């Protein structure tokens, strides 16, 4: 494996949690721990993105965001990565495609909050993402009904499974809505309060 890339071997199940993490917070930690516990994931890789094409505001420098992420998520089962920068990818589907090629035999599961599912149909080639990897959608405050009735949820309703743990063995397309105790933390609220400065 290339230097600076996380280690994963054939047969492992790796959750992928992408985002700007600007800043990383307890909500990310909570979702990650729930995913590991409920889905039996071997590892979760946080994919700290260079930028988000759906947001006009650009994030803090990558090094700052990665340093903060490592402070809030000190868990040996979690890798904080800048893989999209290393891979030269800017869209989720391109990242997933390259990771599957680099890690043959590794089963990847995409993880996201329900708030992301609401606008998932705006992501580049979102249908291809759902066809490439199973997707675990985790409850977020105020997003449950909107997520369940979203464009993506309706389009892939026939591929919804009842239990998150089944995603570790399911080929795509497959997705699950995971109800869990919710954490209200959000990066935008933290920035608005000035709790984390650039």
TASUL-V674893 format. One record per residue. N is the residue number from 1. RES is the residue in three letters. PHI is phi in whole degrees, -180 to 180 (* if undefined). OMEGA is omega as a letter, one per 20 degrees, with the letter a starting at -180 (none if undefined). Layout:
n: <N | N>
res: <RES | RES>
phi: <PHI | PHI>
omega: <OMEGA | OMEGA>
This chain:
n: <1 | 2 | 3 | 4 | 5 | 6 | 7 | 8 | 9 | 10 | 11 | 12 | 13 | 14 | 15 | 16 | 17 | 18 | 19 | 20 | 21 | 22 | 23 | 24 | 25 | 26 | 27 | 28 | 29 | 30 | 31 | 32 | 33 | 34 | 35 | 36 | 37 | 38 | 39 | 40 | 41 | 42 | 43 | 44 | 45 | 46 | 47 | 48 | 49 | 50 | 51 | 52 | 53 | 54 | 55 | 56 | 57 | 58 | 59 | 60 | 61 | 62 | 63 | 64 | 65 | 66 | 67 | 68 | 69 | 70 | 71 | 72 | 73 | 74 | 75 | 76 | 77 | 78 | 79 | 80 | 81 | 82 | 83 | 84 | 85 | 86 | 87 | 88 | 89 | 90 | 91 | 92 | 93 | 94 | 95 | 96 | 97 | 98 | 99 | 100 | 101 | 102 | 103 | 104 | 105 | 106 | 107 | 108 | 109 | 110 | 111 | 112 | 113 | 114 | 115 | 116 | 117 | 118 | 119 | 120 | 121 | 122 | 123 | 124 | 125 | 126 | 127 | 128 | 129 | 130 | 131 | 132 | 133 | 134 | 135 | 136 | 137 | 138 | 139 | 140 | 141 | 142 | 143 | 144 | 145 | 146 | 147 | 148 | 149 | 150 | 151 | 152 | 153 | 154 | 155 | 156 | 157 | 158 | 159 | 160 | 161 | 162 | 163 | 164 | 165 | 166 | 167 | 168 | 169 | 170 | 171 | 172 | 173 | 174 | 175 | 176 | 177 | 178 | 179 | 180 | 181 | 182 | 183 | 184 | 185 | 186 | 187 | 188 | 189 | 190 | 191 | 192 | 193 | 194 | 195 | 196 | 197 | 198>
res: <UNK | UNK | UNK | UNK | UNK | UNK | UNK | UNK | UNK | UNK | UNK | UNK | UNK | UNK | UNK | UNK | UNK | UNK | UNK | UNK | UNK | UNK | UNK | UNK | UNK | UNK | UNK | UNK | UNK | UNK | UNK | UNK | UNK | UNK | UNK | UNK | UNK | UNK | UNK | UNK | UNK | UNK | UNK | UNK | UNK | UNK | UNK | UNK | UNK | UNK | UNK | UNK | UNK | UNK | UNK | UNK | UNK | UNK | UNK | UNK | UNK | UNK | UNK | UNK | UNK | UNK | UNK | UNK | UNK | UNK | UNK | UNK | UNK | UNK | UNK | UNK | UNK | UNK | UNK | UNK | UNK | UNK | UNK | UNK | UNK | UNK | UNK | UNK | UNK | UNK | UNK | UNK | UNK | UNK | UNK | UNK | UNK | UNK | UNK | UNK | UNK | UNK | UNK | UNK | UNK | UNK | UNK | UNK | UNK | UNK | UNK | UNK | UNK | UNK | UNK | UNK | UNK | UNK | UNK | UNK | UNK | UNK | UNK | UNK | UNK | UNK | UNK | UNK | UNK | UNK | UNK | UNK | UNK | UNK | UNK | UNK | UNK | UNK | UNK | UNK | UNK | UNK | UNK | UNK | UNK | UNK | UNK | UNK | UNK | UNK | UNK | UNK | UNK | UNK | UNK | UNK | UNK | UNK | UNK | UNK | UNK | UNK | UNK | UNK | UNK | UNK | UNK | UNK | UNK | UNK | UNK | UNK | UNK | UNK | UNK | UNK | UNK | UNK | UNK | UNK | UNK | UNK | UNK | UNK | UNK | UNK | UNK | UNK | UNK | UNK | UNK | UNK | UNK | UNK | UNK | UNK | UNK | UNK>
phi: <* | -67 | -60 | 86 | -100 | -66 | -94 | -150 | -116 | -51 | 96 | -74 | -114 | -117 | -85 | -115 | -119 | -96 | 163 | -79 | 48 | -122 | -100 | -64 | -149 | -61 | -64 | -63 | -63 | -61 | -60 | -63 | -65 | -64 | -63 | -62 | -70 | -81 | -107 | 64 | -72 | -73 | -152 | -126 | -105 | -83 | -100 | -76 | -83 | -62 | -170 | -118 | -65 | -89 | -119 | -72 | -76 | -87 | -77 | -63 | -54 | -53 | -59 | -67 | -68 | -67 | -61 | -64 | -60 | -68 | -70 | -85 | -130 | -85 | -132 | -63 | -86 | -119 | -108 | -92 | -128 | -114 | -58 | -65 | -65 | -66 | -82 | 75 | -104 | -125 | -121 | -58 | -64 | -68 | -62 | -60 | -60 | -70 | -65 | -64 | -73 | -75 | -124 | -63 | 87 | -90 | -98 | -94 | -127 | -80 | -115 | -156 | -78 | -60 | -62 | -73 | -64 | -56 | -112 | -61 | -66 | -89 | -72 | -60 | 53 | -61 | -64 | -66 | -62 | -67 | -85 | -91 | -144 | -63 | -128 | -103 | -108 | -108 | -54 | -133 | -54 | 78 | -115 | -59 | -66 | -63 | -67 | -66 | -106 | -69 | -56 | -66 | -62 | -68 | -65 | -115 | -54 | -66 | -99 | -76 | -111 | -82 | -126 | -61 | -65 | -72 | -66 | -67 | -115 | -90 | -79 | -75 | -83 | -160 | -148 | -143 | -94 | -106 | -78 | -158 | -57 | -98 | -117 | -85 | -60 | -146 | -62 | -65 | -67 | -63 | -63 | -63 | -76 | 76 | -72 | -140 | -100 | -70>
omega: <a | r | r | r | r | a | r | a | a | r | r | r | a | r | r | r | a | r | r | a | a | j | r | a | a | r | r | a | a | r | a | a | r | a | r | a | a | a | a | a | r | a | r | r | r | r | a | a | r | r | a | a | r | a | r | a | r | a | r | r | a | a | r | a | r | r | r | a | a | r | a | a | r | a | a | r | a | r | r | a | r | a | a | r | a | a | a | a | r | r | a | a | r | r | a | a | a | r | r | r | a | a | a | r | r | a | r | r | r | a | r | r | a | r | r | r | a | a | a | a | r | r | r | r | a | r | r | r | a | r | a | a | r | a | r | a | a | a | r | a | r | a | a | a | a | r | a | r | a | r | a | a | r | a | a | a | a | a | r | r | a | a | a | a | r | a | a | a | a | r | r | j | r | r | a | r | a | r | a | r | a | r | a | a | r | a | a | r | r | r | a | r | a | a | a | a | r | none>
